[in-house]
Amino acid sequence: MGCVVSCIEGILHAVGACLIGIANAIGAIIMFIVDGIIGIFDIIVGCLTCQGFRGRGFRRRHRTTASRV
């Protein structure tokens, strides 16, 4: 009797782990899509405010070189 319960418990754990993995994958895909949309809006806003395409990247590179000195 204990063996049957143990097998059922193992199956339920495997199904639960599979469902959690699927939920994590869906969440990662949604985050990827949202980050892409935010990046596109960031580029559009940068162009509309005359920052050009180099705005964020230039500042980021400038900070890293200044912090190394």
Distance bins in CASP14 RR format, pairs under 12 A and 6 or more apart:
PFRMAT RR
TARGET T0000
AUTHOR 0000-0000-0000
RMODE 2
METHOD distances of the structure
MODEL  1
1 7 0 0 0 0 0 1 0 0 0 0 0
1 8 0 0 0 0 0 1 0 0 0 0 0
2 8 0 0 0 0 1 0 0 0 0 0 0
2 9 0 0 0 0 1 0 0 0 0 0 0
3 9 0 0 0 0 0 1 0 0 0 0 0
3 10 0 0 0 0 0 1 0 0 0 0 0
4 10 0 0 0 0 0 1 0 0 0 0 0
4 11 0 0 0 0 0 1 0 0 0 0 0
5 11 0 0 0 0 0 1 0 0 0 0 0
5 12 0 0 0 0 0 1 0 0 0 0 0
6 12 0 0 0 0 0 1 0 0 0 0 0
6 13 0 0 0 0 0 1 0 0 0 0 0
7 13 0 0 0 0 0 1 0 0 0 0 0
7 14 0 0 0 0 0 1 0 0 0 0 0
8 14 0 0 0 0 0 1 0 0 0 0 0
8 15 0 0 0 0 0 1 0 0 0 0 0
9 15 0 0 0 0 0 1 0 0 0 0 0
9 16 0 0 0 0 0 1 0 0 0 0 0
10 16 0 0 0 0 1 0 0 0 0 0 0
10 17 0 0 0 0 1 0 0 0 0 0 0
10 18 0 0 0 0 0 1 0 0 0 0 0
11 17 0 0 0 0 0 1 0 0 0 0 0
11 18 0 0 0 0 0 1 0 0 0 0 0
12 18 0 0 0 0 0 1 0 0 0 0 0
12 19 0 0 0 0 0 1 0 0 0 0 0
13 19 0 0 0 0 0 1 0 0 0 0 0
13 20 0 0 0 0 0 1 0 0 0 0 0
14 20 0 0 0 0 0 1 0 0 0 0 0
14 21 0 0 0 0 0 1 0 0 0 0 0
15 21 0 0 0 0 0 1 0 0 0 0 0
15 22 0 0 0 0 0 1 0 0 0 0 0
16 22 0 0 0 0 1 0 0 0 0 0 0
16 23 0 0 0 0 1 0 0 0 0 0 0
16 24 0 0 0 0 0 1 0 0 0 0 0
17 23 0 0 0 0 0 1 0 0 0 0 0
17 24 0 0 0 0 0 1 0 0 0 0 0
18 24 0 0 0 0 0 1 0 0 0 0 0
18 25 0 0 0 0 0 1 0 0 0 0 0
19 25 0 0 0 0 0 1 0 0 0 0 0
19 26 0 0 0 0 0 1 0 0 0 0 0
20 26 0 0 0 0 0 1 0 0 0 0 0
20 27 0 0 0 0 0 1 0 0 0 0 0
21 27 0 0 0 0 1 0 0 0 0 0 0
21 28 0 0 0 0 1 0 0 0 0 0 0
22 28 0 0 0 0 0 1 0 0 0 0 0
22 29 0 0 0 0 0 1 0 0 0 0 0
23 29 0 0 0 0 0 1 0 0 0 0 0
23 30 0 0 0 0 0 1 0 0 0 0 0
24 30 0 0 0 0 0 1 0 0 0 0 0
24 31 0 0 0 0 0 1 0 0 0 0 0
25 31 0 0 0 0 0 1 0 0 0 0 0
25 32 0 0 0 0 0 1 0 0 0 0 0
26 32 0 0 0 0 0 1 0 0 0 0 0
26 33 0 0 0 0 0 1 0 0 0 0 0
27 33 0 0 0 0 1 0 0 0 0 0 0
27 34 0 0 0 0 1 0 0 0 0 0 0
27 35 0 0 0 0 0 1 0 0 0 0 0
28 34 0 0 0 0 0 1 0 0 0 0 0
28 35 0 0 0 0 0 1 0 0 0 0 0
29 35 0 0 0 0 0 1 0 0 0 0 0
29 36 0 0 0 0 0 1 0 0 0 0 0
30 36 0 0 0 0 0 1 0 0 0 0 0
30 37 0 0 0 0 0 1 0 0 0 0 0
31 37 0 0 0 0 0 1 0 0 0 0 0
31 38 0 0 0 0 0 1 0 0 0 0 0
32 38 0 0 0 0 0 1 0 0 0 0 0
32 39 0 0 0 0 0 1 0 0 0 0 0
33 39 0 0 0 0 0 1 0 0 0 0 0
33 40 0 0 0 0 0 1 0 0 0 0 0
34 40 0 0 0 0 0 1 0 0 0 0 0
34 41 0 0 0 0 0 1 0 0 0 0 0
35 41 0 0 0 0 0 1 0 0 0 0 0
35 42 0 0 0 0 0 1 0 0 0 0 0
36 42 0 0 0 0 1 0 0 0 0 0 0
36 43 0 0 0 0 0 1 0 0 0 0 0
37 43 0 0 0 0 0 1 0 0 0 0 0
37 44 0 0 0 0 0 1 0 0 0 0 0
38 44 0 0 0 0 0 1 0 0 0 0 0
38 45 0 0 0 0 0 1 0 0 0 0 0
39 45 0 0 0 0 1 0 0 0 0 0 0
39 46 0 0 0 0 0 1 0 0 0 0 0
39 53 0 0 0 0 0 1 0 0 0 0 0
39 56 0 0 0 0 1 0 0 0 0 0 0
40 46 0 0 0 0 0 1 0 0 0 0 0
40 47 0 0 0 0 0 1 0 0 0 0 0
41 47 0 0 0 0 0 1 0 0 0 0 0
41 48 0 0 0 0 0 1 0 0 0 0 0
42 48 0 0 0 0 0 1 0 0 0 0 0
42 49 0 0 0 0 0 1 0 0 0 0 0
42 51 0 0 0 0 1 0 0 0 0 0 0
42 52 0 0 0 0 0 1 0 0 0 0 0
42 53 0 0 0 0 0 1 0 0 0 0 0
42 55 0 0 0 0 1 0 0 0 0 0 0
42 56 1 0 0 1 0 0 0 0 0 0 0
42 57 0 0 0 0 0 1 0 0 0 0 0
43 49 0 0 0 0 0 1 0 0 0 0 0
43 51 0 0 0 0 1 0 0 0 0 0 0
43 52 0 0 0 0 1 0 0 0 0 0 0
43 53 1 0 0 1 0 0 0 0 0 0 0
43 54 0 0 0 0 0 1 0 0 0 0 0
43 55 0 0 0 0 0 1 0 0 0 0 0
43 56 0 0 0 0 1 0 0 0 0 0 0
43 57 0 0 0 0 0 1 0 0 0 0 0
44 51 0 0 0 0 0 1 0 0 0 0 0
44 52 0 0 0 0 0 1 0 0 0 0 0
44 53 0 0 0 0 0 1 0 0 0 0 0
45 51 0 0 0 0 1 0 0 0 0 0 0
45 52 0 0 0 0 0 1 0 0 0 0 0
45 53 0 0 0 0 0 1 0 0 0 0 0
45 55 0 0 0 0 0 1 0 0 0 0 0
45 56 0 0 0 0 0 1 0 0 0 0 0
46 52 1 0 1 0 0 0 0 0 0 0 0
46 53 0 0 0 0 1 0 0 0 0 0 0
46 54 0 0 0 0 0 1 0 0 0 0 0
46 55 1 0 0 1 0 0 0 0 0 0 0
46 56 0 0 0 0 1 0 0 0 0 0 0
46 57 0 0 0 0 0 1 0 0 0 0 0
47 53 1 0 0 1 0 0 0 0 0 0 0
47 54 0 0 0 0 0 1 0 0 0 0 0
47 55 0 0 0 0 0 1 0 0 0 0 0
49 55 0 0 0 0 1 0 0 0 0 0 0
49 56 0 0 0 0 0 1 0 0 0 0 0
51 57 0 0 0 0 0 1 0 0 0 0 0
51 58 0 0 0 0 1 0 0 0 0 0 0
51 59 0 0 0 0 1 0 0 0 0 0 0
52 58 0 0 0 0 1 0 0 0 0 0 0
54 60 0 0 0 0 0 1 0 0 0 0 0
54 61 0 0 0 0 1 0 0 0 0 0 0
54 62 0 0 0 0 0 1 0 0 0 0 0
55 61 0 0 0 0 0 1 0 0 0 0 0
55 62 0 0 0 0 0 1 0 0 0 0 0
56 62 0 0 0 0 0 1 0 0 0 0 0
56 63 0 0 0 0 0 1 0 0 0 0 0
57 63 0 0 0 0 1 0 0 0 0 0 0
57 64 0 0 0 0 0 1 0 0 0 0 0
58 64 0 0 0 0 0 1 0 0 0 0 0
58 65 0 0 0 0 0 1 0 0 0 0 0
59 65 0 0 0 0 0 1 0 0 0 0 0
59 66 0 0 0 0 0 1 0 0 0 0 0
60 66 0 0 0 0 0 1 0 0 0 0 0
60 67 0 0 0 0 0 1 0 0 0 0 0
61 67 0 0 0 0 0 1 0 0 0 0 0
61 68 0 0 0 0 0 1 0 0 0 0 0
62 68 0 0 0 0 0 1 0 0 0 0 0
62 69 0 0 0 0 0 1 0 0 0 0 0
63 69 0 0 0 0 0 1 0 0 0 0 0
END
